[in-house]
Amino acid sequence: MPDCPNCGTWNPDDKLVCWRCQTEMPKPKPEKKKPVRFLGMPLWTWAILAVMLVVWVLITCMGPRLLAPVGG
């Protein structure tokens, strides 16, 4: 926690008022939630890559059967 805004005295994190001058300590600002990341990329990027991989595998494996002439 920062020093007292009134007298500059250091105070432990759990104190709500300065131990020396009884000035109310500033409330800590809540930290912003960071997006969930895996190996440096957001999860939505991994989801898109997974979908692209599945589409590529299906096209590679099923593509010749889908493009083959019927009855041939």
N, C-alpha and C positions, 0 to 999 in steps of 0.2 A: 504494500500500500504506500502511497506517496507520503511525504512528510506533511505535517499539519499546515494547512494554508494560512493559519494565523501566526503561529510562533515558529514554525519550521522544525519542530521536534519530530524525530522518527517515532512511529507508532507501529505496533504489530498489526498484522492483517486482520485479526479478530476484534480489534477495538472499533467502536462506533463513535467514540469521542476521544479527543486528545487527552492523554493522561496528565499533561502539564497545565493546559489552559482551559480544558473542558469544551473546546470548540468542536462542533460536530464535524466528523471526518467526511470527505466526499465519498459518495457511494461508487463502488467500482462499476464501470460500464460493462455490460454483458458482451462477451465476445461473439462475433458473427459466426454462424455455423458455416464451416467450410464444406463445399460439395464433396461427396464421397468419391475418392479416386483410387484407382488400381493401376499400379505401374505408371503413375504420372498422368493418366488420362481419365476423364470422367466416365462413369459407368455407362452413360447413354452411348458413348463412342464405342465401347466394347460390345454393346448390344447391336449396334449397326454393323460392326465388323462381323459379328457372329451370324447375323442374317445374310450378309453378303457371302460369307463362306458357305452357308447352307445352299443358297441359290446357285453358287458356282458349282458345288458338288452335284446338285441335282441336274444342272444343265450338262455337266461333263459326263455324268453316268447315264442319264435318261435322254439326253439330247439326240443321239443317233437313233434311238428307238422312236422318238417323237417325229423325227424328220424323215424316217424311212417311208417309202411308198407303201400304201396299204395293199395287201394281197400279193406282195412280192417276195 
